[in-house]
Amino acid sequence: MLKRLIRHPFYEKAMTYIAVVYVFFIVLELMDASIANSSGYRVLDLLLWFVFVCDYFAQLYYADDILEYVQGHILELIAIIPF
């Protein structure tokens, strides 16, 4: 069931929208660093990060060739590494 979900075209659109929202929050944090200290922002940041981590590992799990997937999605892997 999960494999069908992540292969659905709507899933890619939804992940793209989530990525745009995440970039917006990162830019917002860069413009006003005090926002990053609020608990609501931290929860939302952690939640969005967790969504991307789950997406990466679900895609990795269902990849036909795991090594090829990792090599082809190295930037995604770097992006989900917590700083």
MIKOL-565531 format. One record per residue: x, y, z of N, C-alpha, C in turn. Coordinates in nm, 3 decimals. Layout:
<n.X=X	n.Y=Y	n.Z=Z	ca.X=X	ca.Y=Y	ca.Z=Z	c.X=X	c.Y=Y	c.Z=Z> .
...
//
This chain:
<n.X=0.082	n.Y=-0.119	n.Z=0.000	ca.X=0.000	ca.Y=0.000	ca.Z=0.000	c.X=0.087	c.Y=0.126	c.Z=0.000> .
<n.X=0.190	n.Y=0.126	n.Z=0.082	ca.X=0.279	ca.Y=0.242	ca.Z=0.087	c.X=0.350	c.Y=0.261	c.Z=-0.047> .
<n.X=0.386	n.Y=0.150	n.Z=-0.110	ca.X=0.453	ca.Y=0.159	ca.Z=-0.239	c.X=0.363	c.Y=0.226	c.Z=-0.343> .
<n.X=0.235	n.Y=0.190	n.Z=-0.343	ca.X=0.141	ca.Y=0.254	ca.Z=-0.436	c.X=0.128	c.Y=0.402	c.Z=-0.407> .
<n.X=0.129	n.Y=0.437	n.Z=-0.280	ca.X=0.115	ca.Y=0.578	ca.Z=-0.241	c.X=0.233	c.Y=0.660	c.Z=-0.289> .
<n.X=0.355	n.Y=0.612	n.Z=-0.265	ca.X=0.472	ca.Y=0.693	ca.Z=-0.303	c.X=0.495	c.Y=0.694	c.Z=-0.453> .
<n.X=0.434	n.Y=0.605	n.Z=-0.526	ca.X=0.445	ca.Y=0.604	ca.Z=-0.672	c.X=0.335	c.Y=0.687	c.Z=-0.738> .
<n.X=0.238	n.Y=0.732	n.Z=-0.662	ca.X=0.125	ca.Y=0.808	ca.Z=-0.717	c.X=0.171	c.Y=0.950	c.Z=-0.753> .
<n.X=0.126	n.Y=1.004	n.Z=-0.868	ca.X=0.168	ca.Y=1.140	ca.Z=-0.909	c.X=0.129	c.Y=1.248	c.Z=-0.808> .
<n.X=0.019	n.Y=1.230	n.Z=-0.739	ca.X=-0.023	ca.Y=1.329	ca.Z=-0.639	c.X=0.078	c.Y=1.336	c.Z=-0.524> .
<n.X=0.141	n.Y=1.226	n.Z=-0.492	ca.X=0.239	ca.Y=1.221	ca.Z=-0.384	c.X=0.356	c.Y=1.314	c.Z=-0.414> .
<n.X=0.405	n.Y=1.310	n.Z=-0.537	ca.X=0.515	ca.Y=1.398	ca.Z=-0.576	c.X=0.476	c.Y=1.544	c.Z=-0.566> .
<n.X=0.355	n.Y=1.577	n.Z=-0.608	ca.X=0.307	ca.Y=1.715	ca.Z=-0.597	c.X=0.299	c.Y=1.757	c.Z=-0.451> .
<n.X=0.245	n.Y=1.671	n.Z=-0.367	ca.X=0.232	ca.Y=1.703	ca.Z=-0.225	c.X=0.370	c.Y=1.724	c.Z=-0.162> .
<n.X=0.466	n.Y=1.639	n.Z=-0.195	ca.X=0.600	ca.Y=1.654	ca.Z=-0.139	c.X=0.666	c.Y=1.783	c.Z=-0.190> .
<n.X=0.636	n.Y=1.821	n.Z=-0.313	ca.X=0.689	ca.Y=1.946	ca.Z=-0.366	c.X=0.632	c.Y=2.065	c.Z=-0.291> .
<n.X=0.502	n.Y=2.063	n.Z=-0.265	ca.X=0.439	ca.Y=2.171	ca.Z=-0.188	c.X=0.496	c.Y=2.178	c.Z=-0.046> .
<n.X=0.517	n.Y=2.064	n.Z=0.014	ca.X=0.574	ca.Y=2.061	ca.Z=0.149	c.X=0.716	c.Y=2.118	c.Z=0.146> .
<n.X=0.792	n.Y=2.086	n.Z=0.042	ca.X=0.928	ca.Y=2.139	ca.Z=0.030	c.X=0.927	c.Y=2.290	c.Z=0.016> .
<n.X=0.833	n.Y=2.343	n.Z=-0.060	ca.X=0.823	ca.Y=2.489	ca.Z=-0.076	c.X=0.790	c.Y=2.554	c.Z=0.058> .
<n.X=0.699	n.Y=2.495	n.Z=0.132	ca.X=0.664	ca.Y=2.548	ca.Z=0.264	c.X=0.786	c.Y=2.543	c.Z=0.356> .
<n.X=0.860	n.Y=2.435	n.Z=0.350	ca.X=0.979	ca.Y=2.421	ca.Z=0.435	c.X=1.084	c.Y=2.526	c.Z=0.400> .
<n.X=1.106	n.Y=2.550	n.Z=0.273	ca.X=1.201	ca.Y=2.654	ca.Z=0.231	c.X=1.153	c.Y=2.790	c.Z=0.279> .
<n.X=1.022	n.Y=2.815	n.Z=0.271	ca.X=0.967	ca.Y=2.941	ca.Z=0.321	c.X=0.998	c.Y=2.959	c.Z=0.470> .
<n.X=0.983	n.Y=2.853	n.Z=0.549	ca.X=1.012	ca.Y=2.863	ca.Z=0.692	c.X=1.162	c.Y=2.883	c.Z=0.717> .
<n.X=1.246	n.Y=2.824	n.Z=0.637	ca.X=1.389	ca.Y=2.845	ca.Z=0.652	c.X=1.427	c.Y=2.989	c.Z=0.622> .
<n.X=1.370	n.Y=3.043	n.Z=0.515	ca.X=1.395	ca.Y=3.184	ca.Z=0.480	c.X=1.343	c.Y=3.275	c.Z=0.590> .
<n.X=1.226	n.Y=3.243	n.Z=0.642	ca.X=1.167	ca.Y=3.321	ca.Z=0.752	c.X=1.259	c.Y=3.319	c.Z=0.874> .
<n.X=1.316	n.Y=3.204	n.Z=0.902	ca.X=1.409	ca.Y=3.192	ca.Z=1.015	c.X=1.534	c.Y=3.276	c.Z=0.990> .
<n.X=1.583	n.Y=3.279	n.Z=0.868	ca.X=1.702	ca.Y=3.359	ca.Z=0.837	c.X=1.675	c.Y=3.508	c.Z=0.850> .
<n.X=1.551	n.Y=3.549	n.Z=0.819	ca.X=1.516	ca.Y=3.690	ca.Z=0.828	c.X=1.494	c.Y=3.734	c.Z=0.972> .
<n.X=1.440	n.Y=3.646	n.Z=1.053	ca.X=1.413	ca.Y=3.680	ca.Z=1.193	c.X=1.449	c.Y=3.559	c.Z=1.279> .
<n.X=1.568	n.Y=3.560	n.Z=1.333	ca.X=1.619	ca.Y=3.445	ca.Z=1.408	c.X=1.540	c.Y=3.417	c.Z=1.535> .
<n.X=1.469	n.Y=3.516	n.Z=1.588	ca.X=1.393	ca.Y=3.493	ca.Z=1.711	c.X=1.276	c.Y=3.397	c.Z=1.689> .
<n.X=1.232	n.Y=3.385	n.Z=1.565	ca.X=1.124	ca.Y=3.290	ca.Z=1.535	c.X=1.168	c.Y=3.147	c.Z=1.563> .
<n.X=1.295	n.Y=3.118	n.Z=1.539	ca.X=1.347	ca.Y=2.983	ca.Z=1.557	c.X=1.342	c.Y=2.938	c.Z=1.702> .
<n.X=1.329	n.Y=3.031	n.Z=1.794	ca.X=1.325	ca.Y=2.996	ca.Z=1.936	c.X=1.185	c.Y=2.962	c.Z=1.985> .
<n.X=1.084	n.Y=2.989	n.Z=1.904	ca.X=0.948	ca.Y=2.960	ca.Z=1.949	c.X=0.921	c.Y=2.809	c.Z=1.941> .
<n.X=0.843	n.Y=2.760	n.Z=2.035	ca.X=0.817	ca.Y=2.616	ca.Z=2.040	c.X=0.734	c.Y=2.571	c.Z=1.919> .
<n.X=0.643	n.Y=2.655	n.Z=1.873	ca.X=0.562	ca.Y=2.619	ca.Z=1.756	c.X=0.647	c.Y=2.600	c.Z=1.632> .
<n.X=0.743	n.Y=2.689	n.Z=1.614	ca.X=0.833	ca.Y=2.679	ca.Z=1.499	c.X=0.916	c.Y=2.552	c.Z=1.508> .
<n.X=0.967	n.Y=2.523	n.Z=1.626	ca.X=1.050	ca.Y=2.404	ca.Z=1.644	c.X=0.971	c.Y=2.277	c.Z=1.614> .
<n.X=0.848	n.Y=2.271	n.Z=1.662	ca.X=0.763	ca.Y=2.154	ca.Z=1.637	c.X=0.736	c.Y=2.139	c.Z=1.488> .
<n.X=0.701	n.Y=2.248	n.Z=1.421	ca.X=0.675	ca.Y=2.244	ca.Z=1.279	c.X=0.801	c.Y=2.207	c.Z=1.200> .
<n.X=0.914	n.Y=2.261	n.Z=1.238	ca.X=1.040	ca.Y=2.228	ca.Z=1.174	c.X=1.071	c.Y=2.080	c.Z=1.189> .
<n.X=1.056	n.Y=2.027	n.Z=1.307	ca.X=1.082	ca.Y=1.885	ca.Z=1.332	c.X=0.984	c.Y=1.797	c.Z=1.256> .
<n.X=0.859	n.Y=1.836	n.Z=1.251	ca.X=0.758	ca.Y=1.760	ca.Z=1.180	c.X=0.788	c.Y=1.755	c.Z=1.030> .
<n.X=0.821	n.Y=1.869	n.Z=0.971	ca.X=0.853	ca.Y=1.872	ca.Z=0.828	c.X=0.980	c.Y=1.793	c.Z=0.798> .
<n.X=1.080	n.Y=1.805	n.Z=0.883	ca.X=1.202	ca.Y=1.727	ca.Z=0.866	c.X=1.172	c.Y=1.578	c.Z=0.871> .
<n.X=1.088	n.Y=1.537	n.Z=0.966	ca.X=1.051	ca.Y=1.396	ca.Z=0.981	c.X=0.978	c.Y=1.345	c.Z=0.857> .
<n.X=0.894	n.Y=1.427	n.Z=0.797	ca.X=0.823	ca.Y=1.389	ca.Z=0.675	c.X=0.924	c.Y=1.359	c.Z=0.565> .
<n.X=1.026	n.Y=1.443	n.Z=0.550	ca.X=1.127	ca.Y=1.421	ca.Z=0.447	c.X=1.214	c.Y=1.300	c.Z=0.476> .
<n.X=1.244	n.Y=1.275	n.Z=0.601	ca.X=1.321	ca.Y=1.157	ca.Z=0.638	c.X=1.241	c.Y=1.030	c.Z=0.605> .
<n.X=1.115	n.Y=1.030	n.Z=0.641	ca.X=1.030	ca.Y=0.914	ca.Z=0.611	c.X=1.018	c.Y=0.894	c.Z=0.460> .
<n.X=1.003	n.Y=1.002	n.Z=0.386	ca.X=0.994	ca.Y=0.994	ca.Z=0.241	c.X=1.121	c.Y=0.934	c.Z=0.182> .
<n.X=1.235	n.Y=0.982	n.Z=0.226	ca.X=1.362	ca.Y=0.932	ca.Z=0.172	c.X=1.377	c.Y=0.783	c.Z=0.197> .
<n.X=1.351	n.Y=0.740	n.Z=0.320	ca.X=1.371	ca.Y=0.599	ca.Z=0.352	c.X=1.263	c.Y=0.509	c.Z=0.292> .
<n.X=1.144	n.Y=0.559	n.Z=0.273	ca.X=1.041	ca.Y=0.481	ca.Z=0.203	c.X=1.080	c.Y=0.463	c.Z=0.057> .
<n.X=1.127	n.Y=0.572	n.Z=-0.006	ca.X=1.172	ca.Y=0.562	ca.Z=-0.145	c.X=1.293	c.Y=0.468	c.Z=-0.155> .
<n.X=1.381	n.Y=0.474	n.Z=-0.059	ca.X=1.498	ca.Y=0.387	ca.Z=-0.057	c.X=1.458	c.Y=0.241	c.Z=-0.041> .
<n.X=1.363	n.Y=0.216	n.Z=0.045	ca.X=1.317	ca.Y=0.079	ca.Z=0.070	c.X=1.257	c.Y=0.017	c.Z=-0.056> .
<n.X=1.181	n.Y=0.096	n.Z=-0.131	ca.X=1.113	ca.Y=0.044	ca.Z=-0.249	c.X=1.192	c.Y=0.064	c.Z=-0.379> .
<n.X=1.313	n.Y=0.113	n.Z=-0.369	ca.X=1.395	ca.Y=0.133	ca.Z=-0.489	c.X=1.436	c.Y=-0.002	c.Z=-0.547> .
<n.X=1.443	n.Y=-0.008	n.Z=-0.679	ca.X=1.485	ca.Y=-0.131	ca.Z=-0.744	c.X=1.632	c.Y=-0.160	c.Z=-0.716> .
<n.X=1.714	n.Y=-0.055	n.Z=-0.717	ca.X=1.857	ca.Y=-0.068	ca.Z=-0.689	c.X=1.893	c.Y=0.035	c.Z=-0.583> .
<n.X=1.921	n.Y=-0.010	n.Z=-0.462	ca.X=1.943	ca.Y=0.080	ca.Z=-0.349	c.X=2.065	c.Y=0.169	c.Z=-0.372> .
<n.X=2.174	n.Y=0.111	n.Z=-0.419	ca.X=2.295	ca.Y=0.190	ca.Z=-0.441	c.X=2.272	c.Y=0.298	c.Z=-0.547> .
<n.X=2.202	n.Y=0.262	n.Z=-0.652	ca.X=2.171	ca.Y=0.360	ca.Z=-0.756	c.X=2.081	c.Y=0.471	c.Z=-0.702> .
<n.X=1.987	n.Y=0.435	n.Z=-0.616	ca.X=1.900	ca.Y=0.536	ca.Z=-0.557	c.X=1.980	c.Y=0.634	c.Z=-0.471> .
<n.X=2.067	n.Y=0.580	n.Z=-0.387	ca.X=2.148	ca.Y=0.666	ca.Z=-0.299	c.X=2.237	c.Y=0.758	c.Z=-0.383> .
<n.X=2.299	n.Y=0.704	n.Z=-0.485	ca.X=2.386	ca.Y=0.786	ca.Z=-0.571	c.X=2.308	c.Y=0.891	c.Z=-0.647> .
<n.X=2.186	n.Y=0.859	n.Z=-0.687	ca.X=2.104	ca.Y=0.953	ca.Z=-0.763	c.X=2.033	c.Y=1.055	c.Z=-0.677> .
<n.X=2.031	n.Y=1.034	n.Z=-0.546	ca.X=1.959	ca.Y=1.124	ca.Z=-0.455	c.X=2.047	c.Y=1.167	c.Z=-0.338> .
<n.X=2.172	n.Y=1.192	n.Z=-0.369	ca.X=2.268	ca.Y=1.229	ca.Z=-0.265	c.X=2.233	c.Y=1.363	c.Z=-0.200> .
<n.X=2.181	n.Y=1.457	n.Z=-0.277	ca.X=2.145	ca.Y=1.587	ca.Z=-0.219	c.X=2.029	c.Y=1.572	c.Z=-0.120> .
<n.X=1.935	n.Y=1.484	n.Z=-0.149	ca.X=1.826	ca.Y=1.460	ca.Z=-0.055	c.X=1.880	c.Y=1.401	c.Z=0.075> .
<n.X=1.975	n.Y=1.311	n.Z=0.063	ca.X=2.035	ca.Y=1.251	ca.Z=0.181	c.X=2.107	c.Y=1.356	c.Z=0.266> .
<n.X=2.181	n.Y=1.444	n.Z=0.200	ca.X=2.251	ca.Y=1.550	ca.Z=0.271	c.X=2.151	c.Y=1.645	c.Z=0.336> .
<n.X=2.040	n.Y=1.672	n.Z=0.268	ca.X=1.941	ca.Y=1.766	ca.Z=0.319	c.X=1.872	c.Y=1.716	c.Z=0.445> .
<n.X=1.860	n.Y=1.584	n.Z=0.462	ca.X=1.790	ca.Y=1.534	ca.Z=0.581	c.X=1.882	c.Y=1.509	c.Z=0.699> .
<n.X=2.012	n.Y=1.525	n.Z=0.677	ca.X=2.106	ca.Y=1.510	ca.Z=0.790	c.X=2.088	c.Y=1.629	c.Z=0.883> .
<n.X=2.056	n.Y=1.605	n.Z=1.010	ca.X=2.034	ca.Y=1.718	ca.Z=1.102	c.X=2.165	c.Y=1.794	c.Z=1.127> .
<n.X=2.150	n.Y=1.923	n.Z=1.140	ca.X=2.266	ca.Y=2.010	ca.Z=1.164	c.X=2.277	c.Y=2.044	c.Z=1.309> .
//
